[in-house]
């Protein structure tokens, strides 16, 4: 009776074991001592793609990517404590191919404690690996955005030393990441901001407020250029709540600031234009009457009359006032250009002829372009005359006595033309060179500061470029580059 009872309980246990394998959603498999499958759950069928008939009896090593080598590793691990927990491995499915799994396994023993098989629980790691891959991809994506942003994005440690430096920062400041890692941001500060301890103030505001947003300031590039920037900074805290460093975004707004300055200048010139129009009306007509009256009085005097010279000097001053008013009106209220085809050689020749007496009176030689071939461009003839009149007259005024002014003209394959006005005068100090084209800037005692500013406006209106090169004691060179046929004349309707 006892034997039948034992047999009955054993059969019931086997049936229960088989039922569990049949309905278990987890991947469970067992082997005998020969390491061939002798049971295989429905979860294992789902994982590996083999049905029970295909799997039972097959050697276990056929299901591992590394085959016998992986099975030997598992058997070696089981040889000690008799179980393996959370072992990562790779299996091969029927249709899925490579399947990453986490394996927990134990030896099965008989009533005498002898190994008679093996049981393993397999957990599919494919969704986790897919998630990890997606996270890595997204991390790389966001890292790429930061790395290649046009704005400067960098991080600092708690002592404000650079720990990362993107390509935007390299482009803006000229320093490579290798040059900046571990260095203080003080290298980017102009001297006046170092003296004001700006970095310390920024750190204090960031820690107190939790951020610093759109702080407008200046920074210094590797080439020594000062640029206008917007700085945004946030602190980075570690898990214990201690300050680990800062992340910072810096935007170069130099061009925007330049546009703002130009807009302000345009508004300023608009106001000046209104004033100039009023001056032209209120001053020029009375001035013409004064000039005419003085000329009549002077001409009625004998040539040796002591007051004749005084009246001549008064006339010179009247003409200077008249010229200043005209310059102001011309700059602030320019007329729409009338584009036609003009010969630059002829225009320059006319201007040189007009200014020849002034040059002769100061002992200055004017050297005109040697070429007699026409150089044709599309432009406004009156504006071109004013351009060369201002530049050549500027050179004549710069030379006190005895000297040379060269006018050179070079054309390139009927596409562009370069004009140079060169003098051997005293030159321009370095601190003034960047300001010569600014309105109202002048180094002359009686200058208006509008002559070169007007030249700049004319060249810009003609789609060209004008620049100055000068050294004290070595003279000055003005260079103008113009396209010959890039400008199309506007119709009257378009104006």
C-alpha positions, 0 to 999 in steps of 0.5 A: 500500500505504501508503494502504491501511495508513493507512486501515486503521489509521484505521478501527481507531482509529474502531472502538476509539473507538466501542467505548470510548464504548459501554462507558464508564461515564463521561459522555463526549461529543464534537462537531464544529466546529459544536458538535453532538454526534457521539458519546455514551457510555453514561455520558452516556446514564445522566447525561442520560437521552437515548439515542444516537439522541436525542442525536447531532446535537443542538446542545451548548448545548441540554444546558446550563441556561444554554444558549448563554451557558454554551457561549460561556463554555466556548468562551472558556475553551478559546480559550486553552490549549485545555482546561478543567479542573474547571469546574462547570456545570449541565446539563438531563437528559431526566427528571432536570431540573437536573443539577450537573456538573463538566466537563473539556474539550479541543479536538480538532485534526486533523493540521495542528493545526486545531480539528476538534471538542470532547471533554468528560468530565462528572462528576455532582455531584448526590450531592455536592450532596445530601451538602452539603445534608444536612450543612447541614441537620444543621448547622442542626439541631444549631445550632438545638438549641444556639441554643434550648436551655433551658440557657445554652450559649455560647462564649468566645475565649482571653481569655474574651470571649463569642463566641456566646450562645444564647437559653437564656443570654438567658432565664437572665441577661437579657442579649441576645446583642448585649449580651454579644458581646465582653464578659467573663464577669466581668459575671456574677460576684457580688462575692465570687466576683470577689474569689476570682478564680473565673474564673481558677481555672476556666480553670486547672482546664479547661486542666489537666484538659481539662474542668470538669464540673458545677461548682456556683457562683453567677452574677448576672443583669442584674436583680442576682439571684444564682442557683445554677448548674452550670457545665461547660466544655471548651477548644477547640484550633486545628489547631496545638494552641493554645488557641482558646477555650472552650465552656460549658454552664450550668444554672440549679439555683436551683429544685432548690436551693430544693427541697433547702432545703425538704426539709432544712427538712422534715426539720428540722421533723420532728425539731422535731415529735418534740421538741415532742411530748415538750415538750408532754407533759413541760412542759405538765402540770407547768406547768399545776400551777405556774400553778394553785398560783401563782394560789391563792397570789396570790388568798389574799393581800391586794390590797395585799400586796407579793408579789401583784404579783410573783406576777402577773408570774410568772403572765405568764411562765408563760403566755408559756412555755405559749404558746411550747410551743403555738406550737412544737407547732402549727407542727411537728405541725399537725393535718389541716385540716377544710375546711368553708364558713366566713364570713370576716367572722364569723371576723375579727369574733370575732378582733377582739373577742378582741383588743380589750382588748389594743388598748385597753390600748395605745391602738390602734384596730382597724378591722374590715371595713366590709362586713356581707355574708358572705364564704364560702370553703372552709377550716378555721375554726380555722386561719383564726382562728389566721391572723388572730389571729397577724397582728393580734397581730403588728401590735398588738405592733409598735405601742408605743403609740397607732396603728391596725390596719386589717383590709380584705376584698375579694371578686372575683365570688365567685371569690377574696378578698383580706384585708389587715392594715395597721398604722401601726407602725415597719415592717420593715427591708429586710434582714428583709422576706425572712425574716419567714416563715422559722421561728425568725426573729424580731426580738422579744426574747421571740419564738419566730419561729413566728407568721408561719411558721405563717401561711405554712403555713396560707395555703399549705395553703388554696391561697393566697398571703401577702406583706408590704410594709413600709417603715421608719417607714411601717407594714406591710401583710400581703396574703392572696389566697385562692380561695373555692371551689377547695378540696374538703374531704377525706373522713375515709377520704382522711385 
